[in-house]
């Protein structure tokens, strides 16, 4: 049994580059509408609740047979089948540090899954000194993960429940994994390439380090690092041109959309488009040209988590959009990339913290709601 509903959202263009969002109040009825108007015209979206009762679902990935793998931050991996029935937690998942923002995070299916059956998990790994973000893989056989092995572990392990990052994306050629990580709310280590805090790492599918990584062979540097100076990254995707996009959380204001390049420093905590939580100023990135600046930034924040490049046919109006899950935004933020630039072009209001966004094989859009009674929602054109 699942529920259907519709939501309304209207976007009105006021001036070029300035949009104002008018949201209709949600009713208590089972059915509502969601219309979005922007330069592409009106978009009517219907939402279908496929499953509920998940404990803060965090990541999802489709298997080749159409079933959906879903993680729960508390430490479980479950499967949504073709009948929208959720499995019990499957065996073979590693022990996780399930506190605060930590736990079982993302899930990804190996590009060669049909041959090797590998499924990758990112998670908060407990150990001496606290916890850190780790990445591992196991073979999905007989309804469980067999032989799960950690292939990367962020160093150092530190105490605290915040800023684990954890998104997994594969390079377009299927040769490399990019794993995003936070600076564990420790600020300054994000400027030190001798550790993995506040970095994106690039590794081979088996955890080996590519010879052409920007810091490979450099004394005192962690050879896995691709870029650094990040705060907390929970959203990443490659576009069809092979460019990596990430959305990362700022402090009070200053969420960023970035296009990370090899070896570049993105400035945190020395610069930010936001300010400290206590109101202290942080210099703007424009004052420090040695740091790579954001392509786009948001104040007020959207709290980005999960993102997808939409190339399906079900929503022609969304084709070519980067869809970003918004925790604070409580919906999906639509961004249109143009070369090395980007602009926000609309929002889909869902009235819930959205943790992840995934395009289904049929072109519909799946989202996860971040709550104790977490849901899997499917978005399709209304009518």
HELIX and SHEET records of a PDB file:
HELIX    1   1 UNK A  113  UNK A  116  1                                   4    
HELIX    2   2 UNK A  188  UNK A  191  5                                   4    
HELIX    3   3 UNK A  285  UNK A  287  5                                   3    
HELIX    4   4 UNK A  316  UNK A  318  5                                   3    
SHEET    1   A 3 UNK A   3  UNK A   6  0                                        
SHEET    2   A 3 UNK A  41  UNK A  54 -1                                        
SHEET    3   A 3 UNK A  35  UNK A  38 -1                                        
SHEET    1   B 5 UNK A   3  UNK A   6  0                                        
SHEET    2   B 5 UNK A  41  UNK A  54 -1                                        
SHEET    3   B 5 UNK A 374  UNK A 381 -1                                        
SHEET    4   B 5 UNK A 365  UNK A 369 -1                                        
SHEET    5   B 5 UNK A 354  UNK A 359 -1                                        
SHEET    1   C 2 UNK A   9  UNK A  15  0                                        
SHEET    2   C 2 UNK A  18  UNK A  23 -1                                        
SHEET    1   D 3 UNK A  57  UNK A  62  0                                        
SHEET    2   D 3 UNK A  68  UNK A  72 -1                                        
SHEET    3   D 3 UNK A  76  UNK A  80 -1                                        
SHEET    1   E 4 UNK A 104  UNK A 109  0                                        
SHEET    2   E 4 UNK A 118  UNK A 127 -1                                        
SHEET    3   E 4 UNK A 130  UNK A 141 -1                                        
SHEET    4   E 4 UNK A 144  UNK A 153 -1                                        
SHEET    1   F 4 UNK A 168  UNK A 170  0                                        
SHEET    2   F 4 UNK A 176  UNK A 180 -1                                        
SHEET    3   F 4 UNK A 200  UNK A 204 -1                                        
SHEET    4   F 4 UNK A 225  UNK A 227 -1                                        
SHEET    1   G 4 UNK A 233  UNK A 238  0                                        
SHEET    2   G 4 UNK A 244  UNK A 248 -1                                        
SHEET    3   G 4 UNK A 255  UNK A 258 -1                                        
SHEET    4   G 4 UNK A 296  UNK A 298 -1                                        
SHEET    1   H 4 UNK A 304  UNK A 309  0                                        
SHEET    2   H 4 UNK A 321  UNK A 326 -1                                        
SHEET    3   H 4 UNK A 331  UNK A 338 -1                                        
SHEET    4   H 4 UNK A 341  UNK A 349 -1                                        
END                                                                             
